[in-house]
């Protein structure tokens, strides 16, 4: 079986990856976005691990909005690079929070893996099957 032929479908592969991860992130971020100020403040508390002790509600709202809207923008391939840049930063903040807490690898691996995925997508771009390319 010649799997090299799949290389001719790179843009379809990027679309599948964008759609899968983007939908998952949209679904992951929506409850956080809809959770309200108490949840946003709790979520934004992760900034404390970076020495930022103010505006936790605003930081939490920004993270929830990034996850929800960033997921949608990924699916569409619209403002793709700014979206994945913000998602990379969000995952790095989450990773830092877990590491600061001393969490086990199984706990922080999700944030670590997605930080690498989003950082890689920043360089690769959305592919031809995207609104950015239209």
N, C-alpha and C positions, 0 to 999 in steps of 0.2 A: 504494500500500500504506500503510495507516494503522498505523504502529508505536506510536502513542500508546496503543493498547489493551493493550500489554504492561505499562503502568503499573499495571494492575489485578492483576498477578501479582508485585508487589514481594516478597512473602514467599517465593514460589517462587524468585525471583532470589537472595534472601539465602540460602536453603537451598542452592542450587547453588554459590554462592560459598563458603559455610561448608564444604560437603562437599568441594569440590575443593581448597581451600587447607588445610583441616583434615586430610584424608587425606594430602596431600603432606607436611605438616609432621610428622604422625605417623610416616610412613615415613622422613622426613629425620632425625627425632630418635631413632628406635629404635636404629639402629646406634651412635649416640653414647651412649645410655643403656646399651646392652649392652657397650660398649667397655671398661669398667672404669676403674680409677683412673688409669692412665697417660694414657688418652685424656681423662679428665675434667680432669686437671691441665693438659694441653696446651690444652684448650678454655678452661679457667678462666684461662689465662695472658692472655687478652684483657683481664682486669681490670687488668693491669699498665699498659695504656694510659690508665687512669683514675687511676693512682697507687696502686692497691691491690696491695700486694706479698705478701699473705698469703692463705691459704685457697683457693688455686687449684683444688685438687681439689674442694672443696665448691662453689665457684662454677661449675665445669664441670659437676658433677652437677646443680646447680640449672638451668643452661641446657639441658642434655640433657633433664631431666625436664619443663621448661617447653615445649620443642619437642614432645616426645612426647605428654605428657598434655594440653598446651594444644591440640594438633591434635585429639585425641579430644573434648575439651570443646567445641571449635568445631563439630565435626560434630553433636554432640548438642544444641548450644545450651544447655548446662548450665554454670552459673557462667561464662557467656559473657563478661561484661565483665571480671571479674578475670583470666580466661584471656587475653583480647586485650590487656589492660594489661600483663601479664607478657611476652607475646610482643612487644609494642611496645618494652619496655625491653630485651629480649634483642636485638632487631634494632638498637636504637640503640647498644648496647655493641659489637655486631659492626661496625656502620658506623664507629664511633669507632676501633676497632682498625684497620680497613682504611685510614681516612684518616690515622691516625698513622703507619702503615707507608709511606704515599705510594703506595698501590695506585692503579691506573687506574680510571676510571669503570666500565669493563666488569666489573671485579672487585667493586666495592662497590655497584653499582647494585641488585643483588638485595636486599641488606639495606635499602637506602634505600627502594626501592619497597614492600617489605613493611612497613616501619615506617609508611609513610603509609597502607597498606591497613588495618593493625591499628588505628592511631590513628583512622581514619575509622569503622571498625566499632565502636570503643568508644562513639562518639556515636550510631550508627545502632541498635545492638542486634542481637539475633539474629533478630528477626521473629517472626511468630505461629507458624511451624512449628518450634517448639523446645521443649525440656524446660522451660526457664525460663518459658515462657508457659503451659505445661500446668497 
